[in-house]
């Protein structure tokens, strides 16, 4: 175990750590509350088929990540990929877009946790404060979100190892609950409950399909922590792809178990269909509460993963003088981007004060940011296949150019799902104003960086990409 000479990060993440980081990021709370609507829209087999097709769409983007991450195992991931293919401007746009997505998830999980606790402790909300966008905010509800935010901030501040340890423990909890649900569905469920296997024809299939890419967001966190991974670079790409397959299996397994446990009408009308299915399969409310605990573990793994992803992306931009230099500082003892983590923690602590509705708008806008970054990574993969065919690639994707074209087309198609006139379009004016406001803030930072540092960003990024030691004499506090 030794520090990376260029950035000072500690390479400590094992295979299991990387898998837990990626899988845990993709498995949040949605599988607990949305499964009933998936079954209602597409039918039991139709919903599973939609997730199978959706996972294939995401796999093509994941393959681009799988090749680029071990080829350029540097902090920031997308930040480095897009620079090598598109230069400073492309790198700024790509990384700024994905930071919006990461920050939005961190903020949303800070309100998801207190919301979920209502299912375990009804009426715990006390001390009305105010109403934001029709959502009543209570003091005890805010306190839960704030306490959770502070704990995760401290854990991430103290190093990647405690954050990875927490991730592993929570992922094991999710796995145990998932195996119980699958076993119950196989041995105690009823195939008759799975009728109808398909609902609403192609319309129903598509209704579920458009939701699937958003359920896989999170595998892209792996390249953010690339300088902290101590396994062979080739293995990183394999784990990344395996994590997407594992998430696809998870979602299809949940749909299968719930559809065997509950008749369609009951699954579709339930607020927590997966918890109700668990109770039905095991004959007691204790099972439902156990599954909710598994869902809370999913919230925490997603929350923790995006803390890591957001802080490393911010650090990478600051290190390249695209954001204020104080955000590009590593803690001398813990080897974490401490100031970036504190900034993310501040966002997370403040999030519960704004209620749940406004945070839904934020995470929807952030999802658009993530798929924009996906499209730019896919395009970077394709550009580098043509421009630098001899680039060292520890993990090589077969038929790379074809994969690159498919990944680019599919990721652009995901962007179109957010445009006006589509079922999943961003809400006007709220979600579009968040996205446009973030874009405007990015333009301000970009102009500021170019005026303040000129071509320094290009020189620093060139050295990062070429794995050269920095000898430009520029201090982190410049």
N, C-alpha and C positions, 0 to 999 in steps of 0.2 A: 504494500500500500504506500503510494507516494504521491506527492502533489504534482500536478501538471505544471510544467515550467512556465507556460505562457500565461495561463489564467490563475494558477494557484489552486484550482479545484482538486479535491481528493477523489481518486478513482476507487470507489468502494462498493458500487452497486453490482450485485451478482445477477445471475440469470433469473432467479426467482424474484429478486427485487424489480428487475426491469419488466417482467411479465405482470407482476402485481401492480406496478405503476401504470402500465398501459391498460390492462383489463379493468382495473379499479376505476380508471378515469372514464371508461365507457359505460360502466354499470352504475347508474345513479339511483334515482327514485322512480323514474318513469315506468319501469317494469311493474311496479306495485300498483300504480293508479291507471295506467293506460291500456293494460292488456284486454280489459273488457271491451273497450271501444275498437281495438284492433279486430277482435273476434266478431263484433257486431258488423263492422264494415266489410270485412273480407271473408268471414266464415273461418272455421278452425284451420283447415288445410290452406285456405286462401291466404290467411294472415301469415302462416308459416312460409308459404311460397313467396310472399312479398318480401319477407325478411331474408330469404335465401337470395332472391334477385338483388335486393338492396345491398347485401353483403358483398356480392360479386362486383357491384358498382364501386363500392368503397375499396375493395381489394385492389383494383387497378391503381387507385390513388396511393394505397398503402404500398404497392410494389415500387412506385417511384420513391417513396420515403425509404423503403427497405434498401434500395441501392445507394441512395444519396447519403444516408446517415453514416454507414461505415466508411464511405469514401471521404467524407468530410466530418469526422467526429468531433465537432467543435460546439461549444456552448452557443445556444441560439438556434441551431438547426436550420430552420427555414431562412433565417437571416443570412446564413453563410451560403446555402444553396442558391438563393435568388441573387446574391451578390455575384457569385461566380458566373452565373448565366446572364444577368441583366444589368449588373453594375449597382452603384449606390442608390439611384432613384428606385429601381425595382426592388432592391433589398429593403429600403425604407417602407415602401407601400406594403409589401408582403408582411413584414414583421409588425408594422403598426396595425394592420388588419387583424392579425391573429392575437395580438395583445388585447384588442377589444373583446374578442371571443373569450379569452381566458379570464379577463377581469370580470366579464359579465357572469360567467359560471361561478366564480368565487363569490361574487356578491349575491347571486341567486341562492347558492347553498346556505348562505348565512340567514336566509329567510325560510328555506326549505326545512331546516332543522327544527325551529320553533313551531312551524306549521304541522310537522309530522307528530310532534309530541302531543298534540291535541288528541290524536287517536289513542294514545296510551293514558293520558291524563286529561279527560274532558273537563272543560270549564276552568282550566288552570290560568287562563288569561285574565289578569286583573290590572286595574289602574289605567283606565282609558286615557290616552294622550292626545291623539288627533286622527283625522281621516285623510288618507292620500289616495286619490284616484278611486274613491269609493271603498277603500279598504281601511277598516278601523285598526289603529295601531295601539297596542297595550304595553304597559311597562314590563310586565313579567315576560311577555312574548319577545320584546326587544332584548331583555336581559339574557335570555337563552342564546339568541343569536350572537350577542356581543361576547358572552363567555366562551362560546365555541370558537369565535374568531380569534380571541386572545390566545386560547390554548393552541390552536393550529399555528398562529404566528410565532409563538414561543418555540414550538417543536421545530418548525422550519428554520427559525433563526439559529437554533443550536446545532444544526448540521443536517446533511442529507441522510446520515445513518439513522437518527431517531425518526425522521420522517418516513424512511423506508421501512423501519421496524413497525411503526404504526400501520403503514399500508399493508404489510404482510399479515398482521394479526386480523385486520378488518376484512381482508380478502378471504382469509380462511373462514371467517364467520359467514360471509356471503356464500362461499362454496358449500358449507355444511347445510345452510338453509336451502340452497338450491338442490342439493342431492336429496334432502328430505322431501321437497316438493315434487321432484321427478319420481322418486320411489312411490310416493303416495298416489301420484297420477297413474303410474303403471299398474299398481296392484290394487288400489282402492277406487280408482275412477271407473267411469262407465262410458264405453264408446258411443252409446246412444246420445249422450249429452253433447257429443261433438257435432251433431247435426244442426244446421246444414254445414257441410264441409266447405262449400263456396257460397258467398252471398254477393248479390248485386253485380255479378259478372265482372267484366274488365274494370268497370267503374269502381267496384269495391276493392279489387286488387290494387288499382292505382291509388286509391284513397289511403291505403296502408303503406304502399310503396313510397309515397312522397314523405312519409314520416321517418323512414328508416335511416337515411343518411345522418340525421340529427342525433339518432340514438348511438351512432358509432363515433361521434366526436370524442377524441381523447387519445387515440393511438399516436397522434402527432406530438404528444408531450415527450415521448422518448428522445427524439433528437435534441430537445431543449437541454436535456441533462447528459448529452453525449460525452462530455469531458469528465463525468463522474462515474462512468461505466467501466468496470475492470475486466470484462469478458472479451474474447476475441471479436474483432470488429465484424467479421462475417456472421457471427452468431446474432448480432444485434438485429440484422435484417430478418433473419429467420424468426426470431422471437416476435418482432413487430407484426409480421404476417400471421403468425400463429395466434397472437392475441386477438386479431380481428375475427379469425375463424372461431375462437373460443367465445367471443361476444355474440357472434351469430348463433352459435349453438345455444347459448344461454337464453337469448330472446325466443328462439323457436321452442326450446324446452319449456319455458314459462307458459307460452301460448298453449302448448300441448297439454300440460298439466291442468291449467285452469279450464280449458275446454272439456276435459274429461271429468273434472270435479263439479262443474256448475252448468246447468242448462243455460242456453243462450240468453234468455230473458233476464235471468238472475245475474249473469256475468256482466251484461250490458248496463244494468241499472245500478250495480254496486259502485260505491265510492272507492272501495279498496278490493277489487275483485280477486287479486292474488292472495290477500289475507283471508278473504272469505273462502276461497278455494282450499287454503291450508286448513282452515277450521273444519270444513266439510270432509276433507280427506282423513283427518286425524280425530274428528269427533270432539273437538273442544276449543274454547276460545283461547286457551293457552297457546295453541298452535298458531293462531292468527297473530297473537302478540309476539311470538317468536319470529314470525316472518317480518313483522314490522321492524323488529330489531335488526333483522338482516337488511331491510330497506334503509334504516338509519346508517348502518355500516356502509351501504352503497353511497349515501350522501357524503359521508366522511371521506371515503376513498376518492370520490370525484373531486371533492373540495380540496383535499390534500394534493392530489395530482396537479390540479390547475394552479395551486399556490406555487408549486415547483415550476411548472411551465411558464407562468406569467412572470415570475421573478427572474428566471434565466433569460427570457426574451427581452425584458426591460434592461437587464444588465448588459446583454450583448449590444443593444442599441447605444447605451450610454458609453460602453467601452469603445465603440467606434465613433464617438462624438456626434451621435445623432440625437441624443437626449442629454440633459444636464449631467456633467461628469460625476457628481456625488452619487448618482444611481449606479455607477459602474465600479463600485468599491466592494472588494471581498473582505469579509471579517478576518482579521489576522489569525485568530484562533480556530474558529469554526469552519472557515473556508466556504462560507455562504455569501451570496450577494445581499448582505444584511440590510442595506438601505432600501433596496428594491423590495425585499420581503416586508419591511416596515411600511412601505407605501401601499403594498397590496393589503397588508393587515389593516391599514387605515380605511381603505375602501370597504373591506369586509366588515369592520366594526360599525361603520356608518350605514351600511346597507339596510339593516332591520328598521332603521328610523323612517325609511321611505315606504314601508309596507310591501305587500307581495305583488300587487298589480303592476306597479311601476317597474319592479325588478323583472317581471315577465317581459315587459317591453324591452328592457335592456338586454336580456338573454336572447331574445329573438333577433335584435339588431346585431348582437355579438355573433350569432350563428352565421349570419351573412358574412361577417368578417372572416370567420374560419374557412368557409368554402371559397372565398376569394383567395385566401392564402393557399388552400389546396390547389386551386387552378394555377396559381403562379409557381408552386412547387412542381406540379405536373409539367408545366411548360418549361421550367428550368431543366427538369430531367430530360426532356426532348431536345432542347437546345444543346445541352452538354453532350448528348449522344452524337449529335452531328458535329459540334465544334471541337470536342475533345474526346475523340473515340479511344485514345490511348490513355486516358486518365485512369489511375489506379483505382479499381473497384473491387474491394474484397468480396462483396456479394453482387453478382451479376444477374440481372433479370433476363431470362430468355426472351427472344423476340422483342428486344427493348424498344425499338422505334414504334412498333405496333402498340405495345403497352403504353408508351408515352402519348401517342395520338388518342387512344381510347381514354386514358386517364384525363387528358386535357378536355376532350369533348364532354365526358361525363361530369367533370367538375364544373365546367361552364353550364351544363344543363342543370346542375344543382343550384347555381347562382340564379338561373332563370326562375326557379321555383319561388323565389322571394319577390319577384317582380309583380307589379299590379296586374290584376286579372287572373291570377293563379289562386288555387285553394289555400296555399300557405304564404300568400303575399304579406309583406310587412304592413302593419297597421299605420294608416295615415291619420293624423300627422305625427303621432307620438313616436313610433318606432323609426320612421324615416328621419325625424328630427334628431334622434339620438345618433343614428348612423351618420347623417350629414354633419352634425356637430362634431363628432369624433374625427371625421375626415377633415373638417376645417381646422381643428386643433392640430392635426398632423401636418397640414400645410404650414401652419405657423411655426411648428418645431423644425420642419425641414428648411424653411427659409432662414430661421435663426441659426441653425447648424451650419448652413452653407456660408452665411455672412461671418459667423464667429470663427469657424475653423477651416473654411475653404476646402482644399482637397485632402485634409488630414484624414477624413473618414475613409476615403478611397485608399490611402496608403496603409492605414491600420487594417482595413479589411483585406487588402492584398497580402499582408503579412500573415493574417489569420488563416486565409485560404491556403497559402503556401507553407504553413506550419513553420514559419520563421519566428525567431525570437524578436520581440520588440526592442529596437535600439534607437528609437526616434527621440528619446529624451523627454517625451510628453508625460507629465505626471497625471495620475488619476484625478487629481483635483483641479486640473486646468480648466 
